[in-house]
């Protein structure tokens, strides 16, 4: 029997939480029985629920064992251990380089590859090469206020520390005083900072925004930080990841007995080697056909990246997966190719793609639109694929990570049976996933999607109502 919508949203609390909002929901059992249907075909902003679609498509089109590679190559000649030429770090899109804050493991691999090739010193430059990928690293529909932060910096062919930088912010002693900003890592000595942020009223919280561009090595923190807030971590975007990677590998080699007489550098979009971000680049970069191979390193498996992506709602990994999908299916890494490849996959799997319009792989874009019915059809389709178990185990459970505040009053047994992904931004709160059956019969699995848009209610109020919906479905 179809459950009554009123049972889910008829209470006074629910009406208050959903006042002025648009919401849609759809829930079915794996055997096809519809449990809930409220505006299930309406297209809505899904926020990070998009990562479910990106993850499933990546696992199926690339395979769970897929790895990104990074190639080292050189120009010139090797004479008595001295490379008279340049080392190129040719990025292949690996999003995990220095992702945990330490690149020594991969740098050690690169150093060993150089030694195996007979290179004990370099009379030339270390050049970060991001030319393998085409298209801009950020989607055009992302908001300007987002791209200055870590979650708004898209991947490139050569990445470093998820293309981000950690700053620490401390409010002044009085309202109007400057906010003290310091770099905690990685250090980017070429950057110039012109912070104009001030201390706000007590209790006003963090209203800081960071602005930067790949057109110049300049960053500015603006806005206010509430009185009494100390050592607040602000993870901002780094717009020069290939340059950063070359800088830190150059430094690593010098510290580990391979001298380098030249500079660290990257390659501009028009193909010139850039050793100084403030000066015109005049040396044309070598073509790959002119280089000699040193060797390659590889990322962890895609299955591990997907697990991190869904558990922590990692935009950077989601967009890296989208780029790999686009390259594998369409031969390009731009956003249009990646989203077209996802649509092509969904069509091949028999899904009605009228319920989906994507502009990115993470859900950061407010131009993404997906219906609850599409999410349910996608999740149901994934249950019959070889990737289902990986996707299921990658979806978080209540009480952990992004679901830390969900279903707090539920039993541990129920929490273990719920696997779902959140999607949150201003005015948006979505949940999509599975409720596994207590009896272990796969046909009794509940697949659901609940999406709320245009909400002005307090976050806790919305979460309480979404919790109640999940509990009612699980009964």
C-alpha positions in Angstrom: 0.0 0.0 0.0 1.3 3.5 -0.9 2.1 5.3 2.3 0.3 8.6 2.9 2.2 11.8 2.2 0.4 13.3 5.2 2.1 10.6 7.4 5.4 12.1 6.4 4.7 15.8 6.2 1.4 16.4 7.9 2.5 17.3 11.4 2.7 20.9 12.6 6.5 20.5 12.9 6.8 19.3 9.4 4.6 22.1 8.0 6.7 24.6 9.8 9.9 23.1 8.5 8.7 22.9 4.9 6.9 26.3 5.0 7.7 28.1 1.7 9.8 25.2 0.5 9.5 22.8 -2.4 9.9 19.1 -1.6 9.8 15.9 -3.4 10.2 12.3 -2.3 10.1 8.9 -3.8 10.7 5.5 -2.2 10.3 2.0 -3.5 11.2 -1.5 -2.5 13.6 -3.4 -4.7 10.8 -5.7 -5.8 9.1 -2.6 -7.4 6.5 -1.7 -4.7 6.1 2.0 -4.4 6.1 3.2 -0.8 6.1 7.0 -1.1 5.5 9.4 -4.0 5.3 13.1 -3.6 6.2 15.2 -6.6 8.8 12.6 -7.5 9.3 13.8 -11.0 10.0 17.4 -10.2 13.6 18.6 -11.0 15.3 20.0 -7.9 18.7 21.2 -6.9 20.4 18.1 -5.5 23.6 19.5 -4.0 26.0 16.7 -3.0 23.5 13.9 -3.8 25.0 14.3 -7.3 28.1 12.4 -6.0 26.0 9.2 -6.0 25.5 9.5 -9.7 29.2 10.3 -10.3 30.4 7.5 -8.1 28.2 4.9 -9.6 29.1 5.9 -13.2 32.8 6.0 -12.4 32.8 2.6 -10.9 30.9 1.1 -13.8 32.7 2.9 -16.7 36.2 2.9 -15.2 36.2 -0.1 -12.9 36.8 -0.2 -9.2 40.5 -0.9 -9.7 41.1 2.2 -12.0 44.1 4.3 -11.0 45.3 7.7 -12.2 48.9 7.9 -13.3 51.7 10.5 -13.3 54.6 10.3 -15.7 58.1 11.6 -15.3 60.1 12.4 -18.5 63.1 14.5 -19.4 64.7 16.5 -22.2 68.4 16.7 -23.0 71.0 14.1 -22.2 72.3 12.2 -19.2 76.1 12.5 -18.9 77.9 10.9 -16.0 74.8 11.0 -13.9 74.1 14.7 -14.7 70.9 15.4 -16.6 71.6 18.3 -18.9 68.0 19.2 -19.5 64.7 19.5 -17.7 62.5 17.0 -15.8 58.8 17.2 -16.6 56.2 16.0 -14.1 53.4 15.1 -16.6 50.1 15.0 -14.6 47.5 12.4 -15.5 44.8 13.8 -13.1 45.9 12.0 -9.9 43.8 13.8 -7.2 45.7 12.1 -4.4 49.2 13.6 -4.6 49.9 15.0 -1.2 46.2 14.7 -0.4 47.0 13.8 3.2 49.4 16.7 3.6 52.6 14.8 2.9 54.0 14.1 -0.6 57.1 12.3 0.5 55.9 8.8 -0.5 55.2 9.7 -4.1 58.3 12.0 -4.3 60.4 9.1 -3.1 59.0 7.0 -5.9 59.8 9.7 -8.4 63.4 10.0 -7.0 63.9 6.3 -7.3 62.8 6.4 -10.9 65.3 9.1 -11.6 68.1 7.2 -10.0 67.1 4.0 -11.9 67.5 6.1 -15.1 71.0 7.1 -14.0 70.1 10.7 -13.0 72.0 11.8 -9.8 71.8 15.6 -10.5 69.8 17.9 -12.7 71.4 20.8 -14.7 68.0 22.2 -15.6 64.5 22.8 -14.3 61.8 20.8 -12.6 58.6 21.5 -14.6 55.0 20.7 -13.5 53.2 19.8 -16.7 49.3 20.1 -16.6 48.7 19.9 -20.3 47.1 16.4 -20.4 43.7 17.8 -19.4 41.6 20.2 -21.4 38.9 22.5 -20.1 38.8 24.8 -17.1 39.3 23.3 -13.6 36.1 25.1 -12.3 32.6 24.8 -13.7 31.3 28.0 -15.1 28.1 27.8 -13.1 29.9 27.7 -9.7 29.4 30.8 -7.6 32.2 33.3 -7.3 32.2 33.1 -3.5 32.8 29.3 -3.6 35.9 29.1 -5.9 38.2 30.8 -3.3 37.7 27.9 -0.9 38.9 24.3 -1.1 35.5 22.9 -2.0 35.4 25.2 -5.1 38.8 24.3 -6.6 38.5 21.8 -9.4 41.2 19.3 -10.2 43.8 19.7 -12.9 46.0 17.3 -14.7 48.7 17.8 -12.0 47.4 18.4 -8.5 48.9 19.0 -5.1 47.3 18.8 -1.6 43.8 18.8 -3.3 44.8 22.2 -4.8 44.2 23.8 -1.5 46.0 25.7 1.3 45.4 26.0 5.0 45.1 29.4 6.7 44.5 30.2 10.3 42.2 33.1 11.3 42.1 34.8 14.7 39.7 37.7 15.5 41.0 40.9 17.0 40.4 42.1 20.5 37.6 44.5 19.6 35.0 44.9 16.9 36.5 46.4 13.8 40.0 45.2 14.5 41.9 43.4 11.7 41.6 39.6 11.7 45.0 38.0 11.9 45.6 35.5 9.1 48.6 33.1 9.0 49.5 30.3 6.6 49.7 26.8 8.2 50.5 24.9 5.0 51.5 24.3 2.4 53.7 27.4 2.2 53.4 29.1 -1.2 56.2 31.7 -1.2 55.1 33.3 -4.4 51.7 34.3 -3.1 50.9 37.9 -2.1 48.2 38.4 0.5 46.1 41.5 0.9 43.7 40.6 3.7 41.0 43.2 4.5 38.9 41.2 6.9 37.8 42.7 10.3 36.4 41.5 13.6 32.7 41.2 13.8 30.3 41.2 16.8 30.5 38.4 19.3 28.4 35.5 18.2 28.4 36.6 14.5 30.6 33.6 13.6 32.6 33.0 10.5 31.7 35.3 7.6 35.1 35.2 5.8 35.5 34.8 2.1 38.7 34.2 0.2 39.2 35.6 -3.3 41.9 34.6 -5.7 42.5 33.9 -9.4 44.9 32.0 -11.6 45.7 35.3 -13.4 48.0 36.5 -10.6 49.5 35.1 -7.4 47.4 37.2 -5.2 44.9 36.2 -2.5 42.6 38.3 -0.3 40.5 37.3 2.7 37.5 39.6 3.2 34.5 39.7 5.5 34.3 39.3 9.2 35.1 36.9 12.0 33.2 37.0 15.2 34.8 38.4 18.4 36.4 35.6 20.4 37.0 33.2 17.5 40.7 32.0 17.6 42.7 29.8 15.3 39.8 29.1 12.9 41.0 26.9 10.1 40.2 28.3 6.6 41.0 25.9 3.8 41.3 28.0 0.7 42.0 27.2 -3.0 45.4 27.1 -4.5 45.2 28.3 -8.2 48.7 27.1 -9.1 48.9 23.4 -8.3 51.3 22.3 -11.0 53.7 25.1 -9.9 53.3 24.0 -6.3 54.0 20.4 -7.1 57.2 21.3 -9.0 58.3 23.6 -6.2 58.0 20.9 -3.5 59.5 18.1 -5.6 62.4 20.5 -6.5 62.8 21.1 -2.7 62.6 17.4 -1.9 65.3 16.5 -4.4 67.7 19.1 -3.0 67.1 17.7 0.5 67.6 14.1 -0.7 71.0 14.2 -2.5 69.9 15.1 -6.0 71.0 18.6 -6.8 69.1 20.8 -9.2 70.7 23.9 -10.7 67.6 25.2 -12.4 64.2 26.5 -11.2 60.9 25.0 -10.4 58.3 25.9 -13.0 54.9 25.1 -14.6 53.5 25.4 -18.1 51.1 28.2 -19.1 47.9 27.4 -21.0 49.6 28.6 -24.2 52.5 26.2 -23.8 55.3 28.3 -22.2 57.5 27.3 -19.3 56.9 29.7 -16.4 59.5 30.0 -13.7 58.2 33.2 -12.3 54.4 33.8 -11.9 54.9 37.6 -12.1 56.9 37.6 -15.3 56.1 36.8 -18.9 57.1 33.2 -19.9 59.3 33.1 -23.0 60.6 29.5 -23.2 58.4 27.2 -25.2 57.7 23.9 -23.4 59.0 20.7 -25.0 56.5 18.5 -26.8 55.9 15.1 -25.3 57.3 13.5 -28.5 60.6 15.2 -27.8 60.9 13.8 -24.3 62.4 10.5 -23.0 60.5 8.5 -20.4 61.7 8.2 -16.8 58.7 6.2 -15.3 55.3 6.4 -13.8 53.6 6.5 -10.4 49.9 5.6 -9.7 47.2 6.7 -7.4 45.2 4.4 -5.0 42.3 2.5 -6.6 39.2 4.3 -7.6 37.2 2.3 -5.0 39.2 4.0 -2.2 38.7 7.4 -3.8 34.9 6.8 -4.1 34.7 5.8 -0.4 36.4 9.0 0.7 34.3 11.0 -1.8 31.0 9.8 -0.4 31.9 9.5 3.3 33.3 13.1 3.5 31.4 14.6 0.5 34.6 15.5 -1.2 34.0 17.8 -4.1 37.6 17.5 -5.4 37.5 13.8 -5.7 34.1 13.9 -7.3 35.3 16.3 -10.0 38.4 14.2 -10.6 36.1 11.2 -11.1 34.0 13.2 -13.6 37.1 14.2 -15.5 38.2 10.6 -15.8 34.7 9.5 -16.9 34.8 12.2 -19.6 38.2 11.2 -20.8 37.4 7.5 -20.9 34.0 7.9 -22.7 34.4 11.1 -24.7 38.1 11.7 -25.0 38.0 15.1 -23.1 38.1 16.2 -19.5 36.0 19.3 -19.6 32.7 19.5 -17.6 30.5 19.2 -20.7 32.2 16.0 -21.8 32.0 14.4 -18.3 28.3 15.2 -17.8 27.5 14.0 -21.3 29.3 10.8 -20.6 27.2 10.3 -17.4 24.0 10.9 -19.4 25.2 8.4 -22.0 25.8 5.8 -19.3 22.4 6.4 -17.7 20.7 6.0 -21.1 22.6 2.8 -21.9 21.4 1.4 -18.5 17.8 2.1 -19.5 17.1 5.2 -17.3 15.0 8.1 -18.3 17.5 11.0 -18.4 14.7 13.6 -18.5 15.0 13.5 -14.7 18.6 14.7 -14.7 20.6 17.7 -15.9 24.1 18.0 -14.6 26.7 20.7 -14.9 29.4 19.2 -12.6 30.2 16.0 -10.7 30.0 17.2 -7.2 26.7 19.1 -6.9 28.3 22.4 -6.1 26.5 24.0 -9.1 23.1 25.4 -8.5 22.4 24.7 -12.1 22.3 20.9 -11.4 18.8 19.5 -11.5 17.7 16.0 -10.6 14.4 14.5 -9.6 13.8 12.1 -6.7 12.5 9.5 -9.1 15.8 9.6 -11.1 17.9 9.1 -7.9 15.8 6.1 -7.0 16.0 4.7 -10.5 19.7 5.1 -10.5 20.2 3.5 -7.1 17.9 0.7 -8.0 19.8 0.1 -11.3 23.1 0.0 -9.4 21.9 -2.9 -7.3 22.2 -5.1 -10.4 25.7 -4.1 -11.3 29.1 -5.5 -10.3 29.8 -2.2 -8.5 26.8 -2.3 -6.1 28.7 -3.6 -3.1 31.4 -1.0 -3.5 28.9 1.8 -3.8 26.9 0.5 -0.9 29.9 0.2 1.4 31.0 3.7 0.3 27.7 5.4 1.4 27.9 6.6 5.0 25.9 5.4 7.9 24.0 7.7 10.4 26.2 8.8 13.2 29.4 9.1 11.2 31.0 11.8 9.0 28.4 13.9 7.1 25.6 11.9 8.8 26.9 12.5 12.4 23.7 14.4 13.4 21.2 12.2 11.6 19.0 9.5 13.3 20.6 10.2 16.6 17.7 8.6 18.5 17.5 5.5 16.3 18.6 2.0 17.4 22.1 0.9 16.4 20.5 -1.9 14.4 18.6 0.6 12.2 21.6 2.8 11.8 23.6 -0.1 10.5 20.9 -0.7 7.9 20.7 2.8 6.5 23.2 3.9 3.9 22.6 7.4 2.4 24.2 10.5 1.0 23.4 14.0 2.2 23.1 17.0 -0.1 23.3 20.4 1.6 23.7 24.1 0.7 21.7 27.2 1.5 18.0 26.4 1.2 18.8 22.8 0.1 18.7 19.6 2.1 18.5 16.2 0.4 18.9 12.5 1.3 19.2 9.6 -1.0 20.1 6.0 -0.4 19.2 2.5 0.8 17.5 1.0 3.8 18.7 -2.5 4.0 16.2 -5.2 5.1 16.4 -6.7 8.6 15.6 -10.1 7.1 18.5 -9.9 4.7 16.3 -10.4 1.6 17.7 -8.1 -1.0 14.2 -7.7 -2.6 13.0 -6.0 0.5 15.7 -3.2 0.3 14.1 0.2 0.3 15.5 2.8 -2.2 14.6 6.4 -1.4 15.2 10.0 -2.2 13.9 13.0 -0.3 14.7 16.4 -1.6 13.9 19.8 -0.1 14.6 23.1 -1.9 14.0 26.8 -1.1 13.9 26.2 2.6 14.4 28.9 5.2 13.9 26.7 8.2 16.7 26.0 10.7 19.0 23.1 9.8 18.1 21.1 12.9 14.4 21.5 12.2 14.8 20.1 8.7 17.1 17.2 9.9 14.5 16.2 12.5 11.8 15.9 9.8 14.0 14.0 7.4 14.9 11.7 10.3 11.2 11.1 10.9 10.7 10.2 7.2 13.5 7.7 7.2 12.2 6.1 10.4 8.7 5.8 8.9 10.0 4.2 5.8 12.1 1.7 7.8 9.1 0.5 9.8 
